Each structure stands twice: as C-alpha cells, then as structure tokens.
C-alpha cells in the first residue's frame, strides 16, 4: 500500500475561482495554512448577451481579502485563457509570477502594455525545476500543447502530492522541443499521488489526439494544389508550432510570408527572440511589401480564425482592411476548429470570403492541443491518484472525464466535479467538498474594469431590442406648469418621418400625465417622471407591442 499523505494539522484547500462550467477564465487557488499560490490567471470572452464588453476576467475578491497569504502566481502556458487576466489582477495583488520561457515572454509584453513591467517580480522556470511558495513546493514538468513551453505541475503539499496537467496532449513527434515527460508522471505515481487535476477539454473524444506534424503534410498538399493563388492562413496567434509549419511550407514553395494581426505579430516576435521559432533568412516581409511580389509568391498568416469581429481576417472578409483585399486569386485556410460558441461568427466570415470569390479551406488543417480519452487514461494509469478532480471544460467535459476515472478504478466518492467557488478540503488522506468563496465574472469595457454590471447590460439589451424614447419638457420652477414641450426624440424605435401621427399622440399622453400630476398636487419631479414613463409605456405597448426604454428629462425654467 503506497503512502500518499503526511499527517498534518492544517487543511489543504483547492479553490477554483474560474475555468469550470466554461472554456476559458482558468484560475485556481491552492491554500495551506498561511500560504496561497494561484495557478493560472486567464480571461474569458464575452457571450452574445454581453453587449459592448471586450473581456471577462475572474472575480478575485477572495485573493484580495487574503492578500497577505498570496505567495505568487504560477502559469502553465501562454494562452489567453490562462494568462489574459494577469495584468488586471496584478494591479490588485502584486505577487511574483513564475512561468517557463515563452510563457513569460508573452506575459512580459502584456505587463509592458499595462505599465507593470517595472513593478511585478518575474522568474523564468525550467522544466524539472522546483520552486517554493510558502508551504508549497511546485515542480514544472514538460508537456505538449498547441503552444511551446507548456507545463504540468507536481504540487508538493504537507497533505500529499497534487498533479495538475495544465492543458496538454501526448505528442511523440512535436515540432519544437521534447515530447511530454511521461517518465516523470510515472515516477510521481510510484511516490504516491493524492489527487490528479486533469485537462477535460477532449474527454468526450475517443482515441488519441494526432501529432502536430500531421498538419504539415496537409499544408504541403494544399500549397501544391494552389500554386497559382495567394494563400492566407488564419490560426491562433499563440500556436507557434503551427506558424512554424506554415513558414516552413512557404519556404519550400519559395513564397514570402507576411504576418498580420497585432497579437500574431507580438507573439511571433517574442518566439523569434527566444529561439522558439526558426525563420529562414529573407522569408518574412512586412504587409506593406506584399504589392512588390506576385500574389502566387506570397503567404499571409493572420489572426481571426475564430470570427473575432475586429480581427484582421474579419476586416479582410468585410472589405474594410486597409492593406489586403480578398479576391478570386486567394485561397484562405482556416487552420483551427471553432471554439464552442464561435461557430456562427466563423461561418459568417467563410460566407463573406466565398462571396468575394476566394477559395476557402476549413477541414483537415488542424489538430487539437488537448488530450483525448486514451491520453487521459495514460496519465491516470501513470500517476494512479487516490482522488480525481477533472478541470478545464464545460460540465459535460468534466462529467466525461469523471466517467473515465471511474472506469480506471477510482472510487466514485473520490471523484470531485467542482464548480467555481467550491472549496475542496484535504486532511489526513480524506477529501470533502465544503464551503464556497466569492467568485464570478468582472466585465472589462474599454478602460473600465467592473463598472459595467447586470443593470447596465440589461439596459444595453433593452436598447438593442426596442430602442429609446427621450421625453423633454420644461417646467416653471414656481408653479410646475409646462413652459415648453413635451418634445419626443427616438432612436432605434420607429422611423420618425413615417410615425408623425403616433408621436403626436404620444405627446398628448405625456401632457395628460403631467396634468394628472398637477391636479393631484404632485410636485416631486421623480414621481412626475415615473407617471410619464408608465403612461407613455402603456400607450406605446398598445400601439406597437414594443417596450422601448423611456427616459423623461425635465428642465426647470
């Protein structure tokens, strides 16, 4: 019988603050005694009903309330859903950040943009290295993912070893660097693993995830078949291995490569500086230089593979890009699968590209960066954990992994599907879900962080659905008699030139509402405004079956 814990008076707490029941916004707190460290700090992307919102970041009020305990942030890899919220959170909780080489390179650019590069302590960690954060010792383990330098973690605690896979896949033939360090997972299993926190993103998919190298063969065939067209490839900015294969293929066909999209340019520059991306001499050119080369001798690597409204490919498809115009001599390759929820936006762009005469290829040009069922089983078999904690994914993904863990012999009561804010407590070899901490989403709109809440979103939704009616009138300051107005201004409600009669009747309704208040001796402007809103709202509903936002404005004369 393997010993998996050391008895200790204090509890180990694992507290996910995001990243569960959703794809994105990954952040988890590990707490023991007076020590907390934070694993990842990612952002989420706004849902359809979050009108005007740019980003969604996790509520870290629990960390702020316990700021004296926070020893640092450990980041597994450089994707936005794992690092994107760091600049916002570090402004509140300035703790050291630990990450591998490329991950830190990407983080440093973000910190520079937010003016934090001189304030935040950063340490680059090598694979196999262990760092100490209070009562925790955290070892970085080499894994494979769709970005270079992804890490799994072995977290040594007084209660036992926790293994966290990060986002991972098992790739025996990676484009850059070594294959996943399966040997280390096996060694940890022999030591005794208390709990495994494993990536669930592809837990519903049987079999193994294909190697990234298989995409290279597909790209070569596409380039071979489209020698007479310009080739535009849309992929994730952070998929450095994919970019490497596109550049390699372009070089073999003697094509020049231009990079378009701010995030793509930033990450590629960082990867080149750190030696994670090898670019043959005279291959990269500026987008402005494309006009100097025949179309069939150029390749554009661009952002926008997820249909993002402001991304470079969206602007090309919509004809609003200043430097690249799409036409019949273009072949556009989508080298990614749509993230759940982005399917409509991606389909819209594909249709727009087809309408401009381009040839669009969106099948067989991508492999996932996440482990399928057999790889997940392999990690479980190597680590042999007592407890299973599926992470990273929607509820259905977590449930699928829980089923796999049960099939592998882990007792059902030892499998914990957590929700954001849950507290999972470990003590003396036992685990229980007990308690909740504050969690949720903070909305980022422009420079505003958290100043847009549910009330504002509800108003935006109402404005987007039924428009607005602004009622303006002037009252005498002494007698409360109407001196001017009421005037009615509408936006997004009706076309004014065709609705003169209705708006005239609406003015009469407002007049009657004000007269009603005067006859009852009501002089409170708040009550007068509410009476106008109620009367006008009832009239508009009867006439149009719509409920626009009604905004009375009273001026004193």
Secondary structure, DSSP 8 states (H G I E B T S, - for coil): --------SS-EEEEEEESBSBSS--EEEEEETTEEEEE---EE---TTSTT--EEEE--HHHHHTGGGEEEEE-----HHHHTTHHHHHTTS---EEE-HHHHHHHHHHHHHTT-TTTS-EEE--TT-EEEETTEEEEEEE-B-SSTT-EEEEEEETTEEEEE--S-B--TT-SSS----HHHHHHHHHH-EEEEEEE-TTTTS-S----THHHHHHHHHHHHHTTTSEEEEE--TT-HHHHHHHHHHHHHTT-EEEEESHHHHHHHHHHHHTTSS---TT-EE-GGGGGGS-GGGEEEEES-TT--TTSHHHHHHTT--SS----TTEEEEE-S---TT-HHHHHHHHHHHHHTT-EEE-SSS---SS--HHHHHHHHHHH--SEEEEESB-HHHHHHHHHHHHHTT--GGGB----TTEEEEEETTEEEEEEE----EEEEETTEES---HHHHHHHHHHHHH-EEEEEEEE-TTT--EEEEEEEEEESS--GGG-HHHHHHHHHHHHHHHHHHHHTT---HHHHHHHHHHHHHHHHHHHHS---EEEEEEEE-
